[in-house]
Amino acid sequence: MAVPKRKTSKARRDKRRAANIKMTAPHLVECKSCHEKMMPHHVCPSCGKYKGEEVVAVDE
């Protein structure tokens, strides 16, 4: 069985792990009723509608 000659440092280990984690901004779409930016497949936080139907009552 292969055994490493030296201990892998924390910096080298974490650099290798960080290469797979790339942060991206969330994709936003325009709400069809109020034209505000919102997450896709979620209730609009500004008007409370989902697919044109009011789901959540929003205090204005």
The 8 nearest C-alpha neighbors of each residue, nearest first, counted from 0:
[[1, 2, 3, 4, 5, 6, 7, 12],
 [2, 0, 3, 4, 5, 6, 7, 12],
 [1, 3, 0, 4, 5, 6, 7, 8],
 [4, 2, 5, 1, 6, 7, 0, 8],
 [3, 5, 2, 6, 7, 1, 8, 0],
 [6, 4, 3, 7, 8, 2, 1, 11],
 [5, 7, 8, 4, 3, 9, 12, 11],
 [8, 6, 5, 12, 11, 9, 10, 3],
 [7, 9, 11, 10, 6, 12, 13, 5],
 [8, 10, 12, 11, 13, 7, 14, 6],
 [9, 11, 13, 8, 12, 14, 7, 15],
 [10, 12, 14, 8, 9, 13, 15, 7],
 [11, 13, 9, 15, 10, 14, 8, 7],
 [12, 14, 16, 10, 15, 11, 9, 17],
 [15, 13, 17, 11, 16, 12, 10, 18],
 [14, 16, 12, 13, 17, 18, 11, 19],
 [15, 17, 13, 14, 18, 19, 12, 20],
 [16, 18, 14, 20, 19, 15, 13, 21],
 [19, 17, 16, 15, 20, 14, 21, 13],
 [20, 18, 17, 16, 21, 15, 14, 22],
 [21, 19, 17, 18, 22, 16, 23, 15],
 [20, 22, 19, 23, 18, 17, 24, 16],
 [21, 23, 20, 24, 25, 19, 17, 18],
 [24, 22, 25, 21, 26, 20, 27, 19],
 [23, 25, 26, 22, 27, 21, 38, 28],
 [26, 24, 27, 23, 38, 22, 39, 37],
 [25, 27, 24, 38, 28, 39, 37, 23],
 [28, 26, 38, 37, 36, 25, 39, 29],
 [27, 29, 37, 36, 39, 38, 30, 26],
 [28, 30, 36, 34, 35, 37, 31, 27],
 [29, 31, 34, 35, 32, 33, 36, 37],
 [32, 30, 34, 33, 29, 51, 50, 35],
 [31, 33, 30, 34, 51, 48, 46, 35],
 [32, 34, 35, 30, 31, 46, 45, 29],
 [35, 33, 30, 29, 31, 32, 36, 28],
 [36, 34, 30, 29, 33, 37, 45, 43],
 [35, 37, 29, 28, 27, 30, 34, 38],
 [38, 36, 27, 28, 43, 29, 39, 30],
 [37, 39, 27, 41, 28, 40, 26, 36],
 [38, 40, 41, 28, 37, 27, 26, 42],
 [41, 39, 38, 42, 49, 50, 37, 43],
 [42, 40, 39, 38, 43, 49, 37, 44],
 [41, 43, 49, 48, 47, 44, 40, 54],
 [42, 44, 47, 48, 45, 46, 37, 41],
 [43, 45, 47, 46, 42, 37, 57, 48],
 [44, 46, 43, 47, 57, 35, 33, 48],
 [45, 47, 48, 43, 44, 57, 33, 32],
 [48, 46, 55, 43, 44, 42, 53, 57],
 [49, 47, 53, 52, 54, 43, 42, 46],
 [48, 50, 42, 51, 52, 54, 53, 43],
 [51, 49, 52, 48, 31, 42, 53, 40],
 [52, 50, 49, 48, 53, 32, 31, 30],
 [53, 51, 48, 49, 50, 54, 47, 55],
 [52, 54, 48, 47, 55, 49, 51, 56],
 [55, 53, 48, 47, 52, 49, 56, 42],
 [56, 54, 47, 53, 57, 48, 42, 46],
 [55, 57, 47, 58, 54, 53, 46, 48],
 [58, 56, 47, 55, 59, 46, 45, 44],
 [59, 57, 56, 46, 45, 47, 55, 44],
 [58, 57, 45, 46, 56, 47, 44, 55]]
